[in-house]
Amino acid sequence: MATQKEVKNRIASVKNVGKITRAMEMVAAARLRRAEERILALRPYAGQLRKMTRQVASAAGAEARGVPVLEERTDVKRVGVLLVTGDRGLAGSFNSQILREGLRYGAKLRTEGKEVSYSAVGRRGASSMRFRGEELAGEFAGFTDRPEFANAREIAEGLTADYVDGKLDRVEIVYNRFVSPLTQYVRRQVLLPIQQAEVFGEGAEEEEAETAEESGDLAEAHLKALWVYEPDPDELLAILIPEYANLTVFRALLESTASEHGARMTAMRNAAENAQTMIGNLTLEMNRVRQAEITQEILEVVGGAEGLS
């Protein structure tokens, strides 16, 4: 059985850990609020850019096929997978679930006879993929706490260039979609070819909500309106598509950042609560040790008295 001093030292250590985890929880909560504000500020711009791209593509018609980034490969042989993780740990299963999904999807592609080219955002993802023997085509780190649009542009331009040059036939992003501080889920999203991305697909949830709120007369007026494009629709589309790819990556980075802060806040709260539970258990143990020591001392006194008598 541990001595009373040893139990006291353990209680002091657990209290210090509890203070650290509580402080980390508060820091994560503050960063989460800022990340949520950035996501909310981005959504209107993303929705309008998506609508504009669809309108320009419709106006370009057959001429849009001449845009290199719109070239859709019929025989997909090499797939690029971008894993969006964090630079730090202590965030529960935030990083591990991205890695599991990325490796699972890569194994599935390889069984279909396709090559997989991994890229990783965040030190955790890059180090874990190297540990598993996976070669990375690109590594991006040092900004996951507060990503900027320039970071997204660097990532998207590299992936777009590989697609246009024929090094990749499809590009997908795996990241954590933020729902609430308690809920984040892994999402796999097509970035290229653009025909399979959200811009020409079903669209994001917020766009559907905005469309539902629009009146029928307003929607009909938009359809009947005569749009004049300068430059021509095909030239404008060549500008909008890369911009939409940059925005898609930026949104994934923001969603991942909010998810990381939410996961870390939840993990640190659980750790602080566990520390309080452990302190209570150690306090009971210390009381038992103290009581045992007192009982032992009484027995020794009684034994000594009986020996003298």
N, C-alpha and C positions, 0 to 999 in steps of 0.2 A: 504494500500500500504506500502511496506517495505521502511525503511529509506535508505538514501544514504550510511550510515555506514554499515548497515546490508548487502546491496548488495555488498559493497567492501569486507566485510569479506567472503561472499560466493564465490566471484571471487578468493580470495586468497586461499580458501580451494580447489576449483576446480583446480587451478594451481598446488598446491602441489600433488593432486591426479594424475594429468597429468604427472608430473615429475616421480612419482613412477611407473606408468604404462609404461612409455617410457623406464625406466631403466629395468623393468622386461621383456619388449619385447626384448631388446638387450641381456640380459642374456639368455633368451630362445633361441634366434637365435644362440648364440655361442654354447650352449649345443646341439642344433639340428644338427649343422655341425659335431660335434664329434659323435653324434649318427648315422648319415648317413654314416660316414666313417667306423664305426664298422659293420654296416649292409653290406656294400660293401665288407669289408674284409672277412666276414663270408660266403658269398654266394658261392664262389668257393669251399671251404671246404665242405659245405653242399651238393653241387651238386655231388662232387666226392664220398662222403660217401654214398649218395643215390644210385649212380651207382654201387659202390662196394657191397652194401648190396643186390641189385637185382642180381648181378652176383653170389654171394655166395649162395643166396637162390635157384637160378636155379641149381647150382652145387650140392647143398645138396639134392634136390629132395624130395623124401618121408621121408628121415631121418629128414628133417626140422620140421616135425610134432611133434617130440619129444621135441622140445624147448618149455618150459612152456609159455613163453610170446607170442608164436605164436598160442596158443590154442584159437580158435574162438568159442564163445558161441552161440549156436543156439537159446536159450531162454534167451533173455535179460530182466532181472528183475530190475537191479539196475545200474543207469548211473551216473558216476562222471562228474561234470561240473566244470572246472577251469575258474574263471573269472579274467581276468588280467586288473586291474585298476591302479591308481596312489596313491601315498601317500599324494598328495596335490591337492587342488582345483584350482580355477581361470584359468581353461582351457576350458571354454565353455562347450559343451556337451560331452566332452571326456569320463568322468566317467559315466554319466547318460545313455548314449546309450549302454554301455556294460551291465549295470544293467538291462535296459529294455529288451535287447535281452536275457540275461540269465534267467530272470524271465519268459519271454514269452515262451522260449524253455522249461523251467522246468514245466510250467503249461501244455504245450502240452504233455510232457512225462507222467505227472500224469494222464491226461485224457486217456492215452493209458494203464494205469494200472501199470506203472513203478515207482520205487522209484528214487528219485533224491538226490545225495550227492554233496553239493556245497563246493567248496574251493575257496578262494579269495586271490589274490595278490594285495597288496596295502591297506593302512589304509582306504581310501575312500570306497572301495568296501566292506571291512569287516564290517565297522561301519554301512553302509547303509543296508547290508543284515541282520545284527542283529536287526536294527531298524524295519525291515519288518517282524521280527519274524522267520527268516530262521536260522536253525542250521548249522554251518560251520564245516566240517570235518578237515579243515586245514586253517591256516591264515599265510601269509608271507608278511612282510612289512619291510620298512627301506632301501630298495635298488632300488626302481623303477627309481630313477634319473640316476643311473649308475649300472645296473645289471651285475653280474659276472657269469661265467660259474658254479661256485660252488653253487650259488643260484638256477640255473636251475637244477643242479644235485640233490639237496636236494628235490626240488618239484617233479621231474620226478621219482626219486627212490621211493618216498612215494606212488605215484599213481601207479607205476608199481608193487610194492609189494602188494597193495590192489587188483590189477587185478589178479596177479598170485595166491593170497590166496583165490580168489573167492568172495571177498567183493564187487567188482565192475565187471560188465559184459561189460561195455564200458566206455571209458574216452574221453571227448571232451574238447577243449580249446576254449574260447571266448575271442577275443582280437581285438584291433584296428590295421588294416593293414595300414601301411604308404605308401602313394602315393606321396604326396607333402605337403608343409606346409599348404596349403589351403584344402587339400583333405585327409581324412582318412575314412575308412569304416570298419564296424564291420565284422569280419570273424569268422566263427565257423569251427573248424578243428578237425578231429578225430585223437586222439593220439594212442589209443588202442581200438580194436585189430589192430595189425600192418598191417593186410591184407587190411584194409579199409583206412589206412593212405596213405600219398603221396608217401611213399617209394615204394609201389606196385601199386599205382593208376596212375593217369595221370601225376603226377609230377608237380613240381613248374614251374612258368613261365620262370625263368632264365635257367632252365635245358632244356626246350623246345627250347629256343633261342640258347643255346650252341649246342644242337643236330642238329638244322637246319644249323648251320654254319659249322659243320663237313662235310668233303667231303665224297662221297659215298664209295670210296676206303678205307678210314680210318675206317669208320663204319663197313664195311664188314670184314676188317682185324681184328677188335676187336672181331667180332662174331666168326671168324674161329680160333682165337688164342687159344692155349692150356694153360690153367691156372693150376698151381700146388699150392695147398693150404697147409699151415702148420700153425696151426693144421688142422684137417679135417674140411670140410665145415660146418658140423652141429655144431661143437665146436666153430668155428669162428663166425658162425651166432649168437650163444648165447651171444657172446661178442659185436657184431655189433649192434644188435637190441636195447639193453639198451642204447648204445651210441647214436644211432639215436634218441631214445626217449628224451635223455638229450638235444641233439642238437635242436630238434623240440621245446622244451620248451624254450630253450635259444633264439632261433630265434623269438619266440612269444614275449618274454620279450624285445628284442631289437626293434622289430617293434612297440611295445606298447610305449616304451620310446621315440622313434622318433616321434610317433604320438602325445604323450603328449606335448612334447616341441613345435611341430608345432602348435598344437591347442592353447597352452598358448601364443605363439608368436602372433598368429592371434587375439586371444581374447584381449590381451594387446594393440595391435595396434588399434583395434576398440575402446577400451576404451579411449586411448589417443586421437584419432580423435574425439570421442564424447565429451571429455573434452574441446577440442578446440572449438567445436561448442557451447557448453554450455557457455564457456567464452564469445564468441561473443554475444550470446543472453543476458547474464547478463550485458555485457557492454552497450548494447542498453537500457536495463531496467534501469541501473544506470543513463544514459543520460536523460531518460524520468523523473526519479525521481528528478534529479538535476534541469531540466527545470521546473518541477512542483513546486519545492521549490522556484526557482527564481520568477516564476509567482506569487506565493502566497505572497512573500515578496513585489513585486511591488504593488499588490492589497492592501496589508496592508498599504503601504506608501501612495498610492492614497486615500484610505479611511481615513487615518489620516489627510491628507491635506484638504480633503473636510470637515472633522469635524471641523478643525480649522477655515476654512473660513465661 
